[in-house]
């Protein structure tokens, strides 16, 4: 006689897994490219500014009312380091992808500098498999979510790694679906009449042939494809993870005709109006996704996280500001460790957990998304090949900010981003702890200290007035970098490495 008890046990386990999968939340990371902290009608400061009044982002406002707005959220100065930190939980000082990856393999993206030479870095980005030269080998977030039973969707910009390496393909990173993602850091075109730049071998957006000859702007095309992918998954009963990584609002500046005329009528220049139309088109995408979730009864069990990968492009090399955006009152923009380059608009909505309309002042940084998403997904103690730096912000979402310890946040950008010799866009490290922020200029070997609570624009250096704070932060920054095997840049004339921040602070005592 054949026992059917094991069959019932297996069935019970299967049903339990199915029930658990249905209870776990769907997770959406909505990542914008090059969107500054002020490029929204939702203020992330203590007051609304003229820049907030320039833009129309009603769906960001809607998301903030539903969830929690973070006013001290940080990424890195440029795109690929941010994306690698998000996907691995590693700080840039640990993964050593310290600059954006070139489409071509083994080609440096940093511009020549007259004074300094960058040390070795992982110029090919990240890799989900070992042994790829000039990459950091790590277990990617989507792979872990797939192992936890999630249906994983990549949509839009990838830019994790250089072409010809495994990390350039989102499918190799653990996504079940890849929509338009490859090694390029920006689209050749947003326009369907230009086939989204298909003529460009490197930067043409792949896989959107169905929209050629239509009037569907790239941002809208990606949104439609993402929602179709979610819809197709519904029969599986699996929770989904959508990485909605828009190419917007990165250059090239091309008008989204749905919104462009409004900004011309408001008196903006053509360049500014094109950029503003990209912003509003991105916000429309957010709204379309939120509408879909509500219409299909999925909103209550879906986490939506909004973030940008770096600050707005306030300096457009080789020109001087303003280009098409600005980050005031923040200092500088993309390519800088000053607040304009790294402080980002961040919102999290999770109806089952977050009290609507709340504001979090707790500082968070991009690598914190990694452990936070895994915790949301119930992926306990995942097996990783990398050591991580991120700290889950779930306690903040649950209203327990007071229990979160003060910590050191670190940025390291040992490169020249702009082509000229302009200020603020080359060879810097920085650290924030509490309201204090230390900035280290590698070229000048000088330390600057700012009190962000009193001086969010970093206009007044108070290092000399606060030598003990400067010394303490310099020592902590040095230890952080050294523990992660950072090699400082070298002076071309002398061949000597740039001094560590702690050495400069000690010399000034």
C-alpha positions in Angstrom: 0.0 0.0 0.0 1.4 3.4 -1.0 1.3 6.1 1.7 -0.1 9.4 0.7 1.0 11.2 3.8 4.2 12.6 2.2 2.0 14.0 -0.6 -0.2 15.8 1.9 2.9 17.2 3.6 4.4 18.5 0.4 1.0 20.0 -0.5 0.8 21.7 2.9 4.2 23.1 2.5 3.4 24.3 -1.0 0.2 26.0 0.1 2.1 27.6 3.1 4.7 28.9 0.7 1.9 30.3 -1.6 0.2 32.0 1.3 3.5 33.4 2.5 4.3 34.7 -1.0 0.9 36.4 -1.2 1.4 38.1 2.1 4.8 39.5 1.3 4.7 42.9 -0.3 5.3 43.8 -3.9 8.3 46.1 -4.0 9.0 48.9 -6.5 12.2 51.0 -6.6 11.5 54.0 -8.7 14.9 55.5 -9.5 15.3 58.7 -11.5 18.5 59.6 -13.3 20.2 63.0 -12.6 17.2 64.5 -10.7 18.2 67.1 -8.2 16.8 67.6 -4.7 14.9 70.7 -5.8 13.5 69.5 -9.2 10.1 68.9 -7.7 7.0 70.7 -6.5 7.3 68.5 -3.3 9.8 70.4 -1.0 12.4 68.4 0.8 13.6 71.3 2.9 12.0 73.3 5.7 10.4 75.6 3.2 9.2 75.8 -0.4 11.6 77.6 -2.8 11.2 79.2 -6.2 12.6 76.0 -7.8 9.9 73.9 -6.1 7.3 76.3 -7.7 8.8 75.9 -11.1 8.1 72.2 -11.5 4.8 70.2 -11.5 5.2 66.8 -9.8 1.7 66.1 -8.3 2.4 62.4 -8.1 5.5 62.9 -5.9 3.3 65.0 -3.7 0.7 62.3 -3.7 3.3 59.6 -2.8 4.6 61.8 0.1 1.1 62.2 1.5 0.6 58.4 1.4 4.0 57.6 3.0 7.2 59.0 4.4 9.5 61.7 3.0 13.2 61.6 3.8 14.8 65.0 4.0 18.4 63.7 4.5 18.7 61.0 1.9 22.0 60.5 0.0 23.3 58.8 -3.1 26.8 59.2 -4.7 28.0 62.0 -7.0 27.5 59.9 -10.2 25.3 57.1 -11.5 27.1 53.8 -11.7 28.5 53.9 -8.1 25.0 54.6 -6.8 23.5 51.7 -8.8 26.3 49.3 -7.6 25.8 50.4 -4.0 22.0 49.8 -4.3 22.5 46.4 -5.9 25.2 45.2 -3.4 24.7 47.0 -0.1 28.3 48.2 -0.3 29.6 51.7 0.1 31.6 53.1 -2.8 34.7 52.9 -0.7 34.3 49.1 -0.5 33.2 48.2 -4.0 35.7 50.6 -5.7 33.4 51.4 -8.6 34.2 55.0 -7.8 33.1 56.5 -11.2 30.6 55.8 -13.9 31.4 52.9 -16.2 32.2 53.5 -19.9 30.2 51.5 -22.4 33.4 50.2 -23.8 35.1 47.6 -21.7 38.4 48.5 -19.9 38.1 52.2 -20.9 38.5 54.8 -18.2 35.6 57.3 -17.9 37.4 59.9 -15.7 38.8 63.0 -17.4 42.5 63.8 -17.4 43.7 66.0 -14.5 46.7 68.3 -14.6 47.6 67.6 -11.0 46.5 64.1 -9.9 46.3 60.6 -11.2 43.5 58.3 -9.9 44.5 55.1 -8.3 43.2 51.7 -9.5 39.4 51.3 -9.5 36.8 48.9 -10.8 36.3 50.6 -14.1 34.2 47.7 -15.5 31.6 47.9 -12.7 30.1 45.0 -10.9 29.9 41.4 -11.8 27.6 38.6 -10.6 30.3 36.1 -11.4 33.9 36.0 -10.2 37.1 36.5 -12.2 36.1 39.4 -14.4 39.0 41.9 -14.5 38.4 45.4 -13.0 35.0 44.5 -11.5 33.6 43.9 -8.0 32.2 40.4 -7.6 29.0 40.5 -5.6 25.6 38.8 -5.1 23.1 41.2 -6.6 19.8 42.2 -5.0 17.5 40.9 -7.7 19.1 37.4 -7.5 18.5 37.3 -3.8 14.9 38.4 -4.3 14.4 35.8 -7.0 15.7 33.1 -4.6 13.1 34.4 -2.1 10.3 33.8 -4.5 9.9 37.2 -6.1 9.2 37.8 -9.8 11.9 40.3 -10.7 11.6 43.0 -13.4 14.2 45.4 -14.7 12.9 48.4 -16.7 15.0 51.2 -18.1 18.6 52.2 -17.4 20.9 49.5 -16.0 24.5 50.9 -16.3 25.9 48.4 -13.7 28.9 47.4 -15.8 30.7 47.9 -19.1 29.6 46.2 -22.3 30.9 42.6 -22.8 31.0 41.8 -19.0 28.3 39.7 -17.3 27.0 42.6 -15.2 26.0 44.6 -18.2 23.1 42.2 -18.8 20.2 42.6 -16.2 19.2 39.0 -16.8 22.6 37.9 -15.4 21.9 39.9 -12.3 18.9 37.9 -11.4 16.0 39.6 -13.2 13.5 37.4 -14.9 12.6 40.2 -17.3 14.8 42.9 -18.8 13.1 45.9 -20.5 15.5 48.2 -22.3 18.4 47.8 -20.0 22.1 47.5 -21.1 25.5 49.0 -20.5 24.7 52.6 -21.7 24.4 55.4 -19.1 21.9 57.4 -21.1 19.6 57.1 -24.2 20.7 58.4 -27.6 17.1 59.8 -27.9 13.8 59.8 -26.0 11.9 60.2 -29.3 9.9 57.4 -31.1 10.5 59.2 -34.4 14.2 58.7 -33.8 13.5 55.1 -32.7 14.9 56.0 -29.3 18.4 56.4 -30.9 18.5 52.9 -32.4 21.1 54.2 -35.0 23.6 54.5 -32.1 25.3 51.2 -31.6 26.2 52.0 -28.0 23.3 54.2 -26.7 20.3 53.3 -28.7 17.6 52.0 -26.3 17.0 48.3 -27.1 13.8 46.3 -27.3 11.1 49.0 -27.9 10.5 48.4 -31.6 6.7 48.2 -31.0 6.7 52.0 -30.3 8.6 53.1 -33.4 6.4 55.4 -35.5 4.1 56.2 -32.6 4.0 59.3 -30.5 5.0 57.5 -27.3 7.8 59.2 -25.5 10.5 57.0 -24.0 9.4 57.5 -20.4 5.9 56.5 -21.3 7.0 53.5 -23.4 9.0 52.1 -20.4 6.1 52.6 -18.1 3.7 50.7 -20.4 6.1 47.8 -20.7 6.6 47.6 -16.9 2.9 47.5 -16.2 2.5 44.8 -18.9 5.2 42.7 -17.2 3.5 43.1 -13.8 0.2 42.1 -15.3 1.6 38.9 -16.9 3.0 37.8 -13.6 -0.3 38.0 -11.7 -1.4 34.5 -12.5 1.7 33.1 -10.8 0.6 34.6 -7.4 4.2 35.6 -6.8 5.1 38.9 -5.3 7.0 41.1 -7.7 10.0 43.3 -7.5 10.1 46.1 -10.1 13.3 48.1 -10.5 11.8 51.1 -12.5 15.0 52.9 -13.4 14.1 55.7 -15.8 16.6 57.1 -18.3 14.9 60.4 -17.5 16.0 63.1 -16.7 19.5 62.5 -18.1 20.6 64.4 -21.2 19.9 64.5 -24.1 17.4 67.2 -23.4 14.4 66.5 -25.7 10.9 67.9 -25.1 8.2 65.7 -23.8 5.5 67.3 -25.9 2.8 66.5 -23.4 4.2 69.0 -20.9 6.7 71.2 -22.8 4.4 74.1 -23.8 3.4 74.8 -20.2 6.9 75.6 -19.2 7.5 77.8 -22.3 4.3 79.7 -21.3 5.8 80.1 -17.9 8.7 82.0 -19.4 11.4 79.3 -19.1 14.1 79.1 -21.8 13.8 76.2 -24.3 16.5 74.3 -22.6 14.9 74.7 -19.1 11.5 73.9 -20.5 12.7 70.6 -22.1 14.2 69.6 -18.8 11.1 70.5 -16.9 9.0 68.5 -19.3 11.3 65.5 -18.6 10.6 66.0 -14.9 6.9 66.1 -15.4 6.9 63.1 -17.7 8.8 61.1 -15.1 6.2 62.2 -12.5 3.4 61.1 -14.8 5.0 57.6 -15.0 5.0 57.5 -11.2 1.3 58.4 -11.2 0.5 55.8 -13.9 2.1 53.1 -11.8 0.2 54.2 -8.6 -3.1 54.4 -10.5 -2.5 50.8 -11.8 -1.8 49.5 -8.3 -5.0 51.1 -6.9 -7.1 50.0 -9.9 -6.0 46.4 -9.5 -6.3 46.3 -5.7 -2.5 46.0 -5.2 -1.7 49.3 -3.6 -2.1 48.3 0.0 0.4 45.5 -0.3 3.0 47.3 -2.4 6.0 49.2 -1.3 6.9 52.2 -3.6 10.4 53.8 -3.0 11.3 56.9 -4.9 14.9 58.0 -5.2 17.4 59.7 -7.6 20.9 58.4 -8.4 22.8 61.7 -8.0 22.2 65.5 -7.9 21.0 67.6 -10.8 23.4 68.5 -13.6 24.0 72.1 -12.6 27.3 72.2 -14.3 27.4 71.0 -18.0 31.0 70.6 -19.0 32.8 72.5 -20.5 30.2 75.3 -19.9 29.7 77.1 -16.6 26.4 77.2 -14.7 23.5 77.5 -15.1 22.9 74.7 -17.7 19.4 73.5 -17.4 18.9 73.0 -13.7 20.3 74.1 -10.4 20.2 72.8 -6.8 20.1 75.9 -4.7 20.4 76.4 -1.8 22.6 73.3 -2.1 26.1 73.7 -3.3 27.3 72.4 -6.7 25.6 69.4 -8.4 26.3 66.1 -10.2 30.0 65.1 -9.9 30.4 66.7 -6.5 30.5 65.5 -2.9 28.9 68.7 -1.8 25.2 68.5 -1.0 24.0 69.4 -4.5 25.7 66.3 -5.9 24.6 63.8 -3.4 21.4 64.8 -1.4 18.4 63.3 -3.1 14.6 63.4 -3.1 13.5 60.2 -1.4 9.9 58.9 -0.5 8.7 55.6 0.7 5.1 54.5 0.6 4.0 51.3 2.4 0.3 51.5 3.5 0.6 48.5 5.8 3.5 49.9 7.8 4.0 53.7 7.3 1.9 56.4 8.8 0.8 58.7 6.0 2.3 62.1 5.6 5.3 61.5 7.8 8.8 63.1 7.5 12.0 61.4 8.4 15.1 63.5 9.2 17.2 60.4 9.8 20.2 60.4 7.4 20.2 57.4 5.0 22.4 56.5 2.1 21.9 54.5 -1.0 23.5 51.2 0.2 20.8 51.2 2.9 18.2 50.2 0.3 19.8 46.7 0.0 19.2 45.4 3.5 15.9 47.3 3.7 14.5 45.6 0.6 15.7 42.2 1.8 14.0 42.7 5.1 10.8 43.8 3.5 10.9 40.7 1.4 11.5 38.5 4.4 14.8 37.3 3.0 16.5 36.5 6.3 20.3 35.9 6.4 20.8 35.6 2.7 24.1 34.1 1.5 26.3 36.8 0.1 29.8 36.8 -1.4 30.3 40.5 -0.3 30.6 42.3 3.0 28.0 45.0 3.2 27.8 48.5 4.7 24.2 49.4 4.4 21.8 49.6 7.4 18.1 48.8 7.1 15.9 51.8 7.4 12.8 49.7 8.4 12.9 51.0 12.0 12.6 54.5 10.6 9.6 53.4 8.4 8.0 51.9 11.5 8.4 55.1 13.5 11.4 54.1 15.6 13.9 56.7 14.4 14.9 57.5 18.0 16.3 54.0 18.3 18.6 54.4 15.3 22.2 55.2 16.3 24.1 58.1 14.9 26.5 56.8 12.2 29.2 57.9 9.8 28.2 58.4 6.1 31.0 58.4 3.6 31.6 59.5 0.0 34.7 59.0 -2.1 35.2 60.4 -5.5 38.9 60.3 -6.6 38.3 61.4 -10.2 37.9 64.4 -12.4 34.4 64.5 -13.6 34.3 67.7 -15.7 36.6 68.4 -18.6 37.7 71.8 -17.4 39.5 72.8 -14.2 36.3 74.0 -12.6 35.7 73.9 -8.8 34.0 71.2 -6.8 33.9 68.4 -9.4 37.2 66.5 -8.8 39.1 64.4 -6.3 37.1 64.7 -3.1 36.1 62.6 -0.1 33.5 63.5 2.5 31.9 62.2 5.7 28.8 63.2 7.6 28.0 62.4 11.2 25.1 64.1 12.8 24.9 67.6 11.5 28.6 67.9 10.9 30.0 67.3 7.4 33.7 67.1 6.6 34.9 67.6 3.0 38.4 66.7 1.9 39.9 68.3 -1.2 42.6 65.9 -2.5 44.3 68.4 -4.8 44.7 71.0 -2.2 45.0 68.6 0.7 42.6 70.8 2.7 39.8 69.9 5.1 36.5 71.9 5.3 33.9 71.5 8.0 30.3 72.5 7.7 27.3 72.5 10.1 24.5 71.4 7.9 21.8 72.3 10.4 22.9 76.0 10.2 24.5 76.0 6.7 22.8 73.6 4.3 24.5 75.4 1.4 28.0 74.7 2.8 29.0 78.4 2.4 30.9 78.8 5.7 33.9 76.6 6.6 34.1 76.2 10.4 37.0 73.8 10.6 39.3 76.3 12.4 36.6 77.1 14.9 36.0 73.4 15.6 39.4 71.7 15.5 38.4 68.8 17.7 35.4 68.0 15.5 37.5 68.3 12.4 40.2 66.0 13.8 37.7 63.4 15.0 35.8 63.3 11.6 39.1 63.2 9.7 40.3 60.2 11.8 37.0 58.4 11.3 37.0 59.0 7.5 40.6 57.8 7.3 39.8 54.6 9.2 36.8 54.0 7.0 38.7 54.3 3.8 41.7 52.4 4.9 39.6 49.5 6.2 38.1 49.2 2.7 41.5 49.2 1.0 41.2 52.6 -0.7 44.3 53.8 -2.6 44.6 57.6 -2.6 45.4 59.4 -5.9 49.0 60.3 -6.7 50.5 63.7 -7.4 51.9 63.5 -11.0 54.8 65.9 -10.3 56.1 64.2 -7.1 54.8 60.7 -7.5 53.6 60.8 -3.9 50.1 59.8 -2.8 47.6 62.3 -1.4 47.8 62.4 2.3 45.1 60.8 4.4 42.6 63.2 6.0 43.8 62.4 9.5 47.4 63.4 8.5 46.2 66.8 7.4 44.1 67.3 10.6 47.1 66.3 12.8 49.4 68.7 11.0 47.0 71.5 11.6 46.7 71.0 15.3 
